[in-house]
Amino acid sequence: MLKRKYFYKMLDNSYMCDLENNILAKMANGSSNLVDATLLALETGNMSPLIKEELKCTIQSRRLAKGQHEMEVEFPEETKHELTEEERDKIDKRREQNRLAAQRFRDRKKTNSTSLCKKIQELEADNTQKSYEIRNLRAEKAKLQTMLYEHLLVCPSAKQSIKFEP
């Protein structure tokens, strides 16, 4: 009874006048589904249940006005299909295969990652070694150039045969 009072208070809005008259008329006929759908729509803000129930009531009232019998539609509850032993085994086998494939993928990914890290370390070490070697060769070149320059200052005959740019 408390729900109905709440329902009537909510229907006081002017934009719901037509709906109110229609719903009140149908409620007078004892349609509690419509009241429940309306309360649900007001609580959740989803108008679908109310519209569906309103449509059902409209169809029923038109059928009764034409002298047809009242249509009763019942939807049977969905029965859960029990799996056979063979189906369960097949599902379990598929899950196990999927689990193993996922594990292989993770292992392969880890191996790739490890090998790439190792390759990066090797290349960085090689790069460091080559940088060190370049530095040494440049220092040696500079030392040899200095020695050549000093020799050219002492030996004028070598100056003519060697073109030197320090």
PyMOL commands that place a pseudoatom at each C-alpha (Angstrom):
pseudoatom trace, name=CA, resn=MET, resi=1, chain=A, elem=C, hetatm=0, pos=[0.000, 0.000, 0.000]
pseudoatom trace, name=CA, resn=LEU, resi=2, chain=A, elem=C, hetatm=0, pos=[2.933, 2.309, 0.738]
pseudoatom trace, name=CA, resn=LYS, resi=3, chain=A, elem=C, hetatm=0, pos=[4.181, 1.801, -2.811]
pseudoatom trace, name=CA, resn=ARG, resi=4, chain=A, elem=C, hetatm=0, pos=[0.863, 2.950, -4.254]
pseudoatom trace, name=CA, resn=LYS, resi=5, chain=A, elem=C, hetatm=0, pos=[0.907, 6.157, -2.195]
pseudoatom trace, name=CA, resn=TYR, resi=6, chain=A, elem=C, hetatm=0, pos=[4.414, 6.847, -3.403]
pseudoatom trace, name=CA, resn=PHE, resi=7, chain=A, elem=C, hetatm=0, pos=[3.260, 6.080, -6.926]
pseudoatom trace, name=CA, resn=TYR, resi=8, chain=A, elem=C, hetatm=0, pos=[0.371, 8.563, -6.751]
pseudoatom trace, name=CA, resn=LYS, resi=9, chain=A, elem=C, hetatm=0, pos=[2.646, 11.291, -5.392]
pseudoatom trace, name=CA, resn=MET, resi=10, chain=A, elem=C, hetatm=0, pos=[5.073, 10.756, -8.251]
pseudoatom trace, name=CA, resn=LEU, resi=11, chain=A, elem=C, hetatm=0, pos=[2.272, 11.008, -10.835]
pseudoatom trace, name=CA, resn=ASP, resi=12, chain=A, elem=C, hetatm=0, pos=[1.359, 14.520, -9.712]
pseudoatom trace, name=CA, resn=ASN, resi=13, chain=A, elem=C, hetatm=0, pos=[3.568, 16.095, -12.384]
pseudoatom trace, name=CA, resn=SER, resi=14, chain=A, elem=C, hetatm=0, pos=[1.645, 17.874, -15.161]
pseudoatom trace, name=CA, resn=TYR, resi=15, chain=A, elem=C, hetatm=0, pos=[3.644, 16.289, -17.987]
pseudoatom trace, name=CA, resn=MET, resi=16, chain=A, elem=C, hetatm=0, pos=[2.399, 12.862, -16.913]
pseudoatom trace, name=CA, resn=CYS, resi=17, chain=A, elem=C, hetatm=0, pos=[-1.339, 13.646, -16.955]
pseudoatom trace, name=CA, resn=ASP, resi=18, chain=A, elem=C, hetatm=0, pos=[-2.210, 11.430, -19.916]
pseudoatom trace, name=CA, resn=LEU, resi=19, chain=A, elem=C, hetatm=0, pos=[-0.071, 8.635, -18.644]
pseudoatom trace, name=CA, resn=GLU, resi=20, chain=A, elem=C, hetatm=0, pos=[-1.568, 9.042, -15.184]
pseudoatom trace, name=CA, resn=ASN, resi=21, chain=A, elem=C, hetatm=0, pos=[-5.135, 8.756, -16.443]
pseudoatom trace, name=CA, resn=ASN, resi=22, chain=A, elem=C, hetatm=0, pos=[-4.302, 5.709, -18.500]
pseudoatom trace, name=CA, resn=ILE, resi=23, chain=A, elem=C, hetatm=0, pos=[-2.361, 4.037, -15.697]
pseudoatom trace, name=CA, resn=LEU, resi=24, chain=A, elem=C, hetatm=0, pos=[-4.974, 4.847, -13.076]
pseudoatom trace, name=CA, resn=ALA, resi=25, chain=A, elem=C, hetatm=0, pos=[-7.683, 3.354, -15.292]
pseudoatom trace, name=CA, resn=LYS, resi=26, chain=A, elem=C, hetatm=0, pos=[-5.671, 0.205, -15.739]
pseudoatom trace, name=CA, resn=MET, resi=27, chain=A, elem=C, hetatm=0, pos=[-4.802, 0.066, -12.059]
pseudoatom trace, name=CA, resn=ALA, resi=28, chain=A, elem=C, hetatm=0, pos=[-8.478, 0.144, -11.300]
pseudoatom trace, name=CA, resn=ASN, resi=29, chain=A, elem=C, hetatm=0, pos=[-8.723, -3.065, -13.325]
pseudoatom trace, name=CA, resn=GLY, resi=30, chain=A, elem=C, hetatm=0, pos=[-6.219, -4.634, -10.939]
pseudoatom trace, name=CA, resn=SER, resi=31, chain=A, elem=C, hetatm=0, pos=[-3.025, -4.571, -13.001]
pseudoatom trace, name=CA, resn=SER, resi=32, chain=A, elem=C, hetatm=0, pos=[-0.344, -4.766, -10.329]
pseudoatom trace, name=CA, resn=ASN, resi=33, chain=A, elem=C, hetatm=0, pos=[2.301, -5.449, -12.974]
pseudoatom trace, name=CA, resn=LEU, resi=34, chain=A, elem=C, hetatm=0, pos=[1.820, -1.934, -14.274]
pseudoatom trace, name=CA, resn=VAL, resi=35, chain=A, elem=C, hetatm=0, pos=[2.261, -0.437, -10.798]
pseudoatom trace, name=CA, resn=ASP, resi=36, chain=A, elem=C, hetatm=0, pos=[5.410, -2.474, -10.237]
pseudoatom trace, name=CA, resn=ALA, resi=37, chain=A, elem=C, hetatm=0, pos=[6.773, -1.471, -13.646]
pseudoatom trace, name=CA, resn=THR, resi=38, chain=A, elem=C, hetatm=0, pos=[6.014, 2.186, -12.945]
pseudoatom trace, name=CA, resn=LEU, resi=39, chain=A, elem=C, hetatm=0, pos=[7.725, 2.078, -9.564]
pseudoatom trace, name=CA, resn=LEU, resi=40, chain=A, elem=C, hetatm=0, pos=[10.697, 0.346, -11.114]
pseudoatom trace, name=CA, resn=ALA, resi=41, chain=A, elem=C, hetatm=0, pos=[10.867, 3.001, -13.850]
pseudoatom trace, name=CA, resn=LEU, resi=42, chain=A, elem=C, hetatm=0, pos=[10.693, 5.799, -11.287]
pseudoatom trace, name=CA, resn=GLU, resi=43, chain=A, elem=C, hetatm=0, pos=[13.370, 4.251, -9.107]
pseudoatom trace, name=CA, resn=THR, resi=44, chain=A, elem=C, hetatm=0, pos=[15.843, 3.351, -11.852]
pseudoatom trace, name=CA, resn=GLY, resi=45, chain=A, elem=C, hetatm=0, pos=[15.085, 6.028, -14.415]
pseudoatom trace, name=CA, resn=ASN, resi=46, chain=A, elem=C, hetatm=0, pos=[14.737, 3.326, -17.092]
pseudoatom trace, name=CA, resn=MET, resi=47, chain=A, elem=C, hetatm=0, pos=[11.387, 3.706, -18.838]
pseudoatom trace, name=CA, resn=SER, resi=48, chain=A, elem=C, hetatm=0, pos=[11.546, 0.398, -20.756]
pseudoatom trace, name=CA, resn=PRO, resi=49, chain=A, elem=C, hetatm=0, pos=[9.632, -1.727, -18.200]
pseudoatom trace, name=CA, resn=LEU, resi=50, chain=A, elem=C, hetatm=0, pos=[6.899, 0.883, -17.941]
pseudoatom trace, name=CA, resn=ILE, resi=51, chain=A, elem=C, hetatm=0, pos=[6.552, 1.231, -21.717]
pseudoatom trace, name=CA, resn=LYS, resi=52, chain=A, elem=C, hetatm=0, pos=[6.420, -2.542, -22.185]
pseudoatom trace, name=CA, resn=GLU, resi=53, chain=A, elem=C, hetatm=0, pos=[3.787, -2.985, -19.496]
pseudoatom trace, name=CA, resn=GLU, resi=54, chain=A, elem=C, hetatm=0, pos=[1.783, -0.030, -20.835]
pseudoatom trace, name=CA, resn=LEU, resi=55, chain=A, elem=C, hetatm=0, pos=[1.856, -1.593, -24.293]
pseudoatom trace, name=CA, resn=LYS, resi=56, chain=A, elem=C, hetatm=0, pos=[0.687, -4.941, -22.922]
pseudoatom trace, name=CA, resn=CYS, resi=57, chain=A, elem=C, hetatm=0, pos=[-2.186, -3.255, -21.097]
pseudoatom trace, name=CA, resn=THR, resi=58, chain=A, elem=C, hetatm=0, pos=[-3.201, -1.293, -24.210]
pseudoatom trace, name=CA, resn=ILE, resi=59, chain=A, elem=C, hetatm=0, pos=[-3.218, -4.441, -26.336]
pseudoatom trace, name=CA, resn=GLN, resi=60, chain=A, elem=C, hetatm=0, pos=[-5.266, -6.308, -23.727]
pseudoatom trace, name=CA, resn=SER, resi=61, chain=A, elem=C, hetatm=0, pos=[-7.818, -3.504, -23.426]
pseudoatom trace, name=CA, resn=ARG, resi=62, chain=A, elem=C, hetatm=0, pos=[-8.239, -3.333, -27.222]
pseudoatom trace, name=CA, resn=ARG, resi=63, chain=A, elem=C, hetatm=0, pos=[-8.692, -7.103, -27.421]
pseudoatom trace, name=CA, resn=LEU, resi=64, chain=A, elem=C, hetatm=0, pos=[-11.329, -6.981, -24.694]
pseudoatom trace, name=CA, resn=ALA, resi=65, chain=A, elem=C, hetatm=0, pos=[-13.076, -4.037, -26.432]
pseudoatom trace, name=CA, resn=LYS, resi=66, chain=A, elem=C, hetatm=0, pos=[-13.312, -6.104, -29.630]
pseudoatom trace, name=CA, resn=GLY, resi=67, chain=A, elem=C, hetatm=0, pos=[-14.781, -8.999, -27.686]
pseudoatom trace, name=CA, resn=GLN, resi=68, chain=A, elem=C, hetatm=0, pos=[-11.743, -11.216, -27.997]
pseudoatom trace, name=CA, resn=HIS, resi=69, chain=A, elem=C, hetatm=0, pos=[-10.502, -13.250, -25.093]
pseudoatom trace, name=CA, resn=GLU, resi=70, chain=A, elem=C, hetatm=0, pos=[-7.703, -11.948, -22.923]
pseudoatom trace, name=CA, resn=MET, resi=71, chain=A, elem=C, hetatm=0, pos=[-4.307, -12.905, -24.251]
pseudoatom trace, name=CA, resn=GLU, resi=72, chain=A, elem=C, hetatm=0, pos=[-2.009, -14.533, -21.787]
pseudoatom trace, name=CA, resn=VAL, resi=73, chain=A, elem=C, hetatm=0, pos=[1.646, -14.665, -22.633]
pseudoatom trace, name=CA, resn=GLU, resi=74, chain=A, elem=C, hetatm=0, pos=[3.973, -16.545, -20.404]
pseudoatom trace, name=CA, resn=PHE, resi=75, chain=A, elem=C, hetatm=0, pos=[7.638, -16.954, -20.996]
pseudoatom trace, name=CA, resn=PRO, resi=76, chain=A, elem=C, hetatm=0, pos=[8.960, -20.190, -19.611]
pseudoatom trace, name=CA, resn=GLU, resi=77, chain=A, elem=C, hetatm=0, pos=[12.046, -19.856, -17.492]
pseudoatom trace, name=CA, resn=GLU, resi=78, chain=A, elem=C, hetatm=0, pos=[15.180, -20.870, -19.249]
pseudoatom trace, name=CA, resn=THR, resi=79, chain=A, elem=C, hetatm=0, pos=[16.284, -24.294, -18.230]
pseudoatom trace, name=CA, resn=LYS, resi=80, chain=A, elem=C, hetatm=0, pos=[19.950, -24.777, -17.783]
pseudoatom trace, name=CA, resn=HIS, resi=81, chain=A, elem=C, hetatm=0, pos=[21.312, -27.339, -20.123]
pseudoatom trace, name=CA, resn=GLU, resi=82, chain=A, elem=C, hetatm=0, pos=[23.318, -29.916, -18.247]
pseudoatom trace, name=CA, resn=LEU, resi=83, chain=A, elem=C, hetatm=0, pos=[26.472, -30.880, -20.037]
pseudoatom trace, name=CA, resn=THR, resi=84, chain=A, elem=C, hetatm=0, pos=[27.187, -34.480, -20.792]
pseudoatom trace, name=CA, resn=GLU, resi=85, chain=A, elem=C, hetatm=0, pos=[30.364, -36.096, -19.551]
pseudoatom trace, name=CA, resn=GLU, resi=86, chain=A, elem=C, hetatm=0, pos=[31.749, -36.009, -23.100]
pseudoatom trace, name=CA, resn=GLU, resi=87, chain=A, elem=C, hetatm=0, pos=[31.022, -32.270, -23.437]
pseudoatom trace, name=CA, resn=ARG, resi=88, chain=A, elem=C, hetatm=0, pos=[32.621, -31.535, -20.064]
pseudoatom trace, name=CA, resn=ASP, resi=89, chain=A, elem=C, hetatm=0, pos=[35.706, -33.545, -21.035]
pseudoatom trace, name=CA, resn=LYS, resi=90, chain=A, elem=C, hetatm=0, pos=[35.902, -31.669, -24.323]
pseudoatom trace, name=CA, resn=ILE, resi=91, chain=A, elem=C, hetatm=0, pos=[35.645, -28.299, -22.520]
pseudoatom trace, name=CA, resn=ASP, resi=92, chain=A, elem=C, hetatm=0, pos=[38.231, -29.345, -19.926]
pseudoatom trace, name=CA, resn=LYS, resi=93, chain=A, elem=C, hetatm=0, pos=[40.573, -30.551, -22.671]
pseudoatom trace, name=CA, resn=ARG, resi=94, chain=A, elem=C, hetatm=0, pos=[40.176, -27.271, -24.558]
pseudoatom trace, name=CA, resn=ARG, resi=95, chain=A, elem=C, hetatm=0, pos=[40.820, -25.252, -21.399]
pseudoatom trace, name=CA, resn=GLU, resi=96, chain=A, elem=C, hetatm=0, pos=[43.956, -27.294, -20.690]
pseudoatom trace, name=CA, resn=GLN, resi=97, chain=A, elem=C, hetatm=0, pos=[45.182, -26.779, -24.257]
pseudoatom trace, name=CA, resn=ASN, resi=98, chain=A, elem=C, hetatm=0, pos=[44.527, -23.055, -23.942]
pseudoatom trace, name=CA, resn=ARG, resi=99, chain=A, elem=C, hetatm=0, pos=[46.338, -22.922, -20.603]
pseudoatom trace, name=CA, resn=LEU, resi=100, chain=A, elem=C, hetatm=0, pos=[49.357, -24.745, -22.057]
pseudoatom trace, name=CA, resn=ALA, resi=101, chain=A, elem=C, hetatm=0, pos=[49.395, -22.516, -25.146]
pseudoatom trace, name=CA, resn=ALA, resi=102, chain=A, elem=C, hetatm=0, pos=[49.278, -19.425, -22.936]
pseudoatom trace, name=CA, resn=GLN, resi=103, chain=A, elem=C, hetatm=0, pos=[52.143, -20.800, -20.819]
pseudoatom trace, name=CA, resn=ARG, resi=104, chain=A, elem=C, hetatm=0, pos=[54.201, -21.543, -23.952]
pseudoatom trace, name=CA, resn=PHE, resi=105, chain=A, elem=C, hetatm=0, pos=[53.541, -18.012, -25.187]
pseudoatom trace, name=CA, resn=ARG, resi=106, chain=A, elem=C, hetatm=0, pos=[54.621, -16.507, -21.872]
pseudoatom trace, name=CA, resn=ASP, resi=107, chain=A, elem=C, hetatm=0, pos=[57.761, -18.676, -21.843]
pseudoatom trace, name=CA, resn=ARG, resi=108, chain=A, elem=C, hetatm=0, pos=[58.598, -17.740, -25.434]
pseudoatom trace, name=CA, resn=LYS, resi=109, chain=A, elem=C, hetatm=0, pos=[58.058, -14.060, -24.637]
pseudoatom trace, name=CA, resn=LYS, resi=110, chain=A, elem=C, hetatm=0, pos=[60.301, -14.333, -21.573]
pseudoatom trace, name=CA, resn=THR, resi=111, chain=A, elem=C, hetatm=0, pos=[63.010, -16.126, -23.570]
pseudoatom trace, name=CA, resn=ASN, resi=112, chain=A, elem=C, hetatm=0, pos=[62.849, -13.496, -26.313]
pseudoatom trace, name=CA, resn=SER, resi=113, chain=A, elem=C, hetatm=0, pos=[63.052, -10.733, -23.742]
pseudoatom trace, name=CA, resn=THR, resi=114, chain=A, elem=C, hetatm=0, pos=[66.030, -12.374, -22.026]
pseudoatom trace, name=CA, resn=SER, resi=115, chain=A, elem=C, hetatm=0, pos=[67.882, -12.948, -25.288]
pseudoatom trace, name=CA, resn=LEU, resi=116, chain=A, elem=C, hetatm=0, pos=[67.231, -9.358, -26.400]
pseudoatom trace, name=CA, resn=CYS, resi=117, chain=A, elem=C, hetatm=0, pos=[68.562, -8.025, -23.078]
pseudoatom trace, name=CA, resn=LYS, resi=118, chain=A, elem=C, hetatm=0, pos=[71.650, -10.218, -23.443]
pseudoatom trace, name=CA, resn=LYS, resi=119, chain=A, elem=C, hetatm=0, pos=[72.159, -9.015, -27.042]
pseudoatom trace, name=CA, resn=ILE, resi=120, chain=A, elem=C, hetatm=0, pos=[71.787, -5.380, -25.900]
pseudoatom trace, name=CA, resn=GLN, resi=121, chain=A, elem=C, hetatm=0, pos=[74.428, -5.893, -23.202]
pseudoatom trace, name=CA, resn=GLU, resi=122, chain=A, elem=C, hetatm=0, pos=[76.809, -7.516, -25.714]
pseudoatom trace, name=CA, resn=LEU, resi=123, chain=A, elem=C, hetatm=0, pos=[76.334, -4.689, -28.217]
pseudoatom trace, name=CA, resn=GLU, resi=124, chain=A, elem=C, hetatm=0, pos=[76.819, -2.038, -25.545]
pseudoatom trace, name=CA, resn=ALA, resi=125, chain=A, elem=C, hetatm=0, pos=[80.014, -3.760, -24.359]
pseudoatom trace, name=CA, resn=ASP, resi=126, chain=A, elem=C, hetatm=0, pos=[81.236, -3.979, -27.974]
pseudoatom trace, name=CA, resn=ASN, resi=127, chain=A, elem=C, hetatm=0, pos=[80.363, -0.316, -28.502]
pseudoatom trace, name=CA, resn=THR, resi=128, chain=A, elem=C, hetatm=0, pos=[82.268, 0.682, -25.342]
pseudoatom trace, name=CA, resn=GLN, resi=129, chain=A, elem=C, hetatm=0, pos=[85.304, -1.354, -26.435]
pseudoatom trace, name=CA, resn=LYS, resi=130, chain=A, elem=C, hetatm=0, pos=[85.277, 0.190, -29.921]
pseudoatom trace, name=CA, resn=SER, resi=131, chain=A, elem=C, hetatm=0, pos=[84.908, 3.707, -28.493]
pseudoatom trace, name=CA, resn=TYR, resi=132, chain=A, elem=C, hetatm=0, pos=[87.931, 3.040, -26.277]
pseudoatom trace, name=CA, resn=GLU, resi=133, chain=A, elem=C, hetatm=0, pos=[89.880, 1.715, -29.278]
pseudoatom trace, name=CA, resn=ILE, resi=134, chain=A, elem=C, hetatm=0, pos=[88.952, 4.812, -31.348]
pseudoatom trace, name=CA, resn=ARG, resi=135, chain=A, elem=C, hetatm=0, pos=[90.145, 7.088, -28.540]
pseudoatom trace, name=CA, resn=ASN, resi=136, chain=A, elem=C, hetatm=0, pos=[93.460, 5.212, -28.361]
pseudoatom trace, name=CA, resn=LEU, resi=137, chain=A, elem=C, hetatm=0, pos=[93.931, 5.314, -32.159]
pseudoatom trace, name=CA, resn=ARG, resi=138, chain=A, elem=C, hetatm=0, pos=[93.224, 9.059, -32.249]
pseudoatom trace, name=CA, resn=ALA, resi=139, chain=A, elem=C, hetatm=0, pos=[95.747, 9.633, -29.465]
pseudoatom trace, name=CA, resn=GLU, resi=140, chain=A, elem=C, hetatm=0, pos=[98.301, 7.501, -31.320]
pseudoatom trace, name=CA, resn=LYS, resi=141, chain=A, elem=C, hetatm=0, pos=[97.615, 9.425, -34.566]
pseudoatom trace, name=CA, resn=ALA, resi=142, chain=A, elem=C, hetatm=0, pos=[98.118, 12.749, -32.789]
pseudoatom trace, name=CA, resn=LYS, resi=143, chain=A, elem=C, hetatm=0, pos=[101.362, 11.444, -31.242]
pseudoatom trace, name=CA, resn=LEU, resi=144, chain=A, elem=C, hetatm=0, pos=[102.660, 10.240, -34.639]
pseudoatom trace, name=CA, resn=GLN, resi=145, chain=A, elem=C, hetatm=0, pos=[101.697, 13.510, -36.311]
pseudoatom trace, name=CA, resn=THR, resi=146, chain=A, elem=C, hetatm=0, pos=[103.599, 15.433, -33.626]
pseudoatom trace, name=CA, resn=MET, resi=147, chain=A, elem=C, hetatm=0, pos=[106.662, 13.212, -34.108]
pseudoatom trace, name=CA, resn=LEU, resi=148, chain=A, elem=C, hetatm=0, pos=[106.505, 13.719, -37.887]
pseudoatom trace, name=CA, resn=TYR, resi=149, chain=A, elem=C, hetatm=0, pos=[106.188, 17.472, -37.498]
pseudoatom trace, name=CA, resn=GLU, resi=150, chain=A, elem=C, hetatm=0, pos=[109.182, 17.558, -35.153]
pseudoatom trace, name=CA, resn=HIS, resi=151, chain=A, elem=C, hetatm=0, pos=[111.193, 15.430, -37.607]
pseudoatom trace, name=CA, resn=LEU, resi=152, chain=A, elem=C, hetatm=0, pos=[110.326, 17.762, -40.483]
pseudoatom trace, name=CA, resn=LEU, resi=153, chain=A, elem=C, hetatm=0, pos=[111.711, 20.687, -38.485]
pseudoatom trace, name=CA, resn=VAL, resi=154, chain=A, elem=C, hetatm=0, pos=[115.039, 18.895, -38.099]
pseudoatom trace, name=CA, resn=CYS, resi=155, chain=A, elem=C, hetatm=0, pos=[115.295, 17.263, -41.549]
pseudoatom trace, name=CA, resn=PRO, resi=156, chain=A, elem=C, hetatm=0, pos=[114.664, 19.746, -44.400]
pseudoatom trace, name=CA, resn=SER, resi=157, chain=A, elem=C, hetatm=0, pos=[115.167, 17.163, -47.162]
pseudoatom trace, name=CA, resn=ALA, resi=158, chain=A, elem=C, hetatm=0, pos=[112.204, 15.113, -45.905]
pseudoatom trace, name=CA, resn=LYS, resi=159, chain=A, elem=C, hetatm=0, pos=[110.069, 18.235, -46.072]
pseudoatom trace, name=CA, resn=GLN, resi=160, chain=A, elem=C, hetatm=0, pos=[110.141, 18.263, -49.879]
pseudoatom trace, name=CA, resn=SER, resi=161, chain=A, elem=C, hetatm=0, pos=[109.093, 14.619, -50.280]
pseudoatom trace, name=CA, resn=ILE, resi=162, chain=A, elem=C, hetatm=0, pos=[106.277, 14.682, -47.674]
pseudoatom trace, name=CA, resn=LYS, resi=163, chain=A, elem=C, hetatm=0, pos=[103.336, 16.999, -47.786]
pseudoatom trace, name=CA, resn=PHE, resi=164, chain=A, elem=C, hetatm=0, pos=[102.369, 17.588, -44.204]
pseudoatom trace, name=CA, resn=GLU, resi=165, chain=A, elem=C, hetatm=0, pos=[99.427, 19.454, -42.809]
pseudoatom trace, name=CA, resn=PRO, resi=166, chain=A, elem=C, hetatm=0, pos=[99.385, 19.510, -39.008]
for i in range(1, 166): cmd.bond("trace and resi %d" % i, "trace and resi %d" % (i + 1))
show_as sticks, trace
zoom trace
